[in-house]
Amino acid sequence: MSMKLYVGNLSYQTSSSNLEDLFAQAGRVESASLVTDRDTGRSRGFGFVEMSTREEGEKAIQQLNGTEFDGRSLTVSEARPRENRNGGGGGGGRNRW
């Protein structure tokens, strides 16, 4: 079973392929993606890496959490499920005031 990792404190110059290459040191990478700003397309400084097994994911956390990459000290942990963010968006209906 695969394991999804959160990777934080990334340099804005880091690419998905750089991230994949880094995590390949710990095992087989299923996917690596950076989170980008919707408006500018610029990296938001964090991303996600999916390792092919839980063991490889745990190894990656041990190996890479706190290490320096592209001049930044990485934060690597198991990704938590995305929280449901209710609200926002304004709804588009007319005001009822």
Beta strands, then each sheet from edge to edge (+ up, - down):
strand 1: 3-8
strand 2: 29-36
strand 3: 43-51
strand 4: 68-69
strand 5: 72-73
strand 6: 75-78
sheet 1: 2+ 3- 1+ 6-
sheet 2: 4+ 5-
end
